[in-house]
Amino acid sequence: MKRPLFVTVLAWFLIAAPAFNILAMLATRHNPEMQEIIRHIPFPIGIYTSAAYSESVLNIVAGAAMLRAKNWGRWLYVIYGTAGIVFNLAVSPDQPMLLYGVVLFACIVYFLFRSRTHFYFQTSGGIGNA
Protein backbone atom coordinates (compact mmCIF):
# COMPACT_ATOMS: atom_id res chain seq x y z
CA MET A 1 0.00 0.00 0.00
CA LYS A 2 1.17 3.51 -0.79
CA ARG A 3 2.21 5.57 2.21
CA PRO A 4 -0.36 8.25 3.13
CA LEU A 5 0.90 11.80 2.58
CA PHE A 6 0.23 12.65 6.23
CA VAL A 7 2.59 9.89 7.39
CA THR A 8 5.30 11.04 4.98
CA VAL A 9 5.10 14.67 6.10
CA LEU A 10 4.93 13.78 9.80
CA ALA A 11 7.79 11.30 9.59
CA TRP A 12 10.13 13.73 7.82
CA PHE A 13 9.18 16.43 10.30
CA LEU A 14 9.98 14.02 13.16
CA ILE A 15 13.39 13.44 11.59
CA ALA A 16 14.31 17.02 10.60
CA ALA A 17 12.98 19.07 13.54
CA PRO A 18 14.90 17.18 16.25
CA ALA A 19 18.11 17.49 14.26
CA PHE A 20 17.72 21.28 14.26
CA ASN A 21 16.67 21.17 17.91
CA ILE A 22 19.87 19.35 18.89
CA LEU A 23 21.97 21.85 16.96
CA ALA A 24 20.15 24.77 18.60
CA MET A 25 20.60 23.31 22.08
CA LEU A 26 24.31 22.81 21.46
CA ALA A 27 24.73 26.31 20.00
CA THR A 28 22.92 28.12 22.82
CA ARG A 29 24.03 26.16 25.88
CA HIS A 30 26.50 28.88 26.94
CA ASN A 31 24.27 31.82 26.01
CA PRO A 32 23.60 34.03 29.09
CA GLU A 33 19.92 34.43 28.20
CA MET A 34 19.54 30.66 27.93
CA GLN A 35 21.33 30.22 31.27
CA GLU A 36 18.79 32.58 32.87
CA ILE A 37 15.90 30.55 31.47
CA ILE A 38 17.51 27.34 32.69
CA ARG A 39 17.74 28.72 36.24
CA HIS A 40 13.93 28.74 36.43
CA ILE A 41 13.51 25.07 35.56
CA PRO A 42 12.47 23.11 38.68
CA PHE A 43 14.61 20.07 37.74
CA PRO A 44 18.39 19.76 37.71
CA ILE A 45 19.69 20.83 34.30
CA GLY A 46 21.11 17.35 33.63
CA ILE A 47 17.67 15.77 33.86
CA TYR A 48 16.15 18.43 31.66
CA THR A 49 18.81 18.24 28.93
CA SER A 50 18.82 14.44 29.02
CA ALA A 51 15.07 14.44 28.52
CA ALA A 52 15.37 16.94 25.64
CA TYR A 53 18.09 14.93 23.87
CA SER A 54 16.21 11.66 24.48
CA GLU A 55 13.04 13.12 23.03
CA SER A 56 14.93 14.24 19.94
CA VAL A 57 16.45 10.81 19.40
CA LEU A 58 13.08 9.11 19.91
CA ASN A 59 11.50 11.49 17.39
CA ILE A 60 14.10 10.54 14.79
CA VAL A 61 13.67 6.80 15.47
CA ALA A 62 9.86 7.05 15.35
CA GLY A 63 9.96 9.06 12.12
CA ALA A 64 12.31 6.60 10.42
CA ALA A 65 10.16 3.67 11.55
CA MET A 66 7.00 5.33 10.22
CA LEU A 67 8.65 5.81 6.83
CA ARG A 68 9.26 2.06 6.81
CA ALA A 69 5.62 1.33 7.81
CA LYS A 70 6.60 -0.05 11.19
CA ASN A 71 3.61 -0.03 13.51
CA TRP A 72 5.86 0.23 16.57
CA GLY A 73 7.09 3.60 15.25
CA ARG A 74 3.72 5.25 15.61
CA TRP A 75 3.22 3.64 19.03
CA LEU A 76 6.62 4.91 20.10
CA TYR A 77 5.54 8.41 19.07
CA VAL A 78 2.26 8.14 20.98
CA ILE A 79 3.81 6.73 24.16
CA TYR A 80 6.71 9.14 24.49
CA GLY A 81 4.53 12.03 23.27
CA THR A 82 2.11 11.35 26.11
CA ALA A 83 5.01 11.08 28.56
CA GLY A 84 6.40 14.36 27.23
CA ILE A 85 3.10 16.12 27.84
CA VAL A 86 2.99 14.83 31.41
CA PHE A 87 6.63 15.89 31.95
CA ASN A 88 5.97 19.37 30.55
CA LEU A 89 2.90 19.77 32.73
CA ALA A 90 5.16 19.10 35.71
CA VAL A 91 7.96 21.51 34.76
CA SER A 92 6.40 24.25 32.65
CA PRO A 93 5.83 27.58 34.36
CA ASP A 94 3.25 28.51 31.69
CA GLN A 95 0.90 25.52 31.65
CA PRO A 96 -1.95 27.19 29.74
CA MET A 97 0.41 27.52 26.75
CA LEU A 98 0.76 23.72 26.75
CA LEU A 99 -2.84 23.46 25.61
CA TYR A 100 -1.78 24.21 22.02
CA GLY A 101 0.70 21.36 22.09
CA VAL A 102 -1.84 18.97 23.59
CA VAL A 103 -4.40 19.83 20.89
CA LEU A 104 -1.80 19.41 18.14
CA PHE A 105 -0.67 16.08 19.60
CA ALA A 106 -4.29 14.87 19.80
CA CYS A 107 -4.84 15.79 16.13
CA ILE A 108 -1.68 13.96 15.06
CA VAL A 109 -2.70 10.85 17.02
CA TYR A 110 -6.15 10.98 15.43
CA PHE A 111 -4.65 11.01 11.94
CA LEU A 112 -2.16 8.27 12.83
CA PHE A 113 -5.00 5.95 13.80
CA ARG A 114 -7.70 6.78 11.28
CA SER A 115 -8.65 3.85 9.05
CA ARG A 116 -6.50 4.53 5.96
CA THR A 117 -3.38 5.27 7.96
CA HIS A 118 -4.04 2.35 10.31
CA PHE A 119 -4.38 0.05 7.29
CA TYR A 120 -1.01 1.27 5.95
CA PHE A 121 0.76 0.37 9.19
CA GLN A 122 -1.00 -2.99 9.47
CA THR A 123 -0.46 -4.21 5.90
CA SER A 124 2.75 -2.64 4.62
CA GLY A 125 5.20 -4.19 7.05
CA GLY A 126 4.02 -7.78 7.06
CA ILE A 127 4.03 -10.09 10.07
CA GLY A 128 7.12 -8.53 11.61
CA ASN A 129 5.37 -5.18 11.72
CA ALA A 130 3.28 -5.80 14.83
Secondary structure as UniProt FT lines:
FT   HELIX           5..28
FT   TURN            29..30
FT   HELIX           32..39
FT   HELIX           45..67
FT   TURN            68..69
FT   HELIX           71..91
FT   HELIX           95..97
FT   HELIX           98..113
FT   HELIX           115..123
FT   HELIX           127..129
//
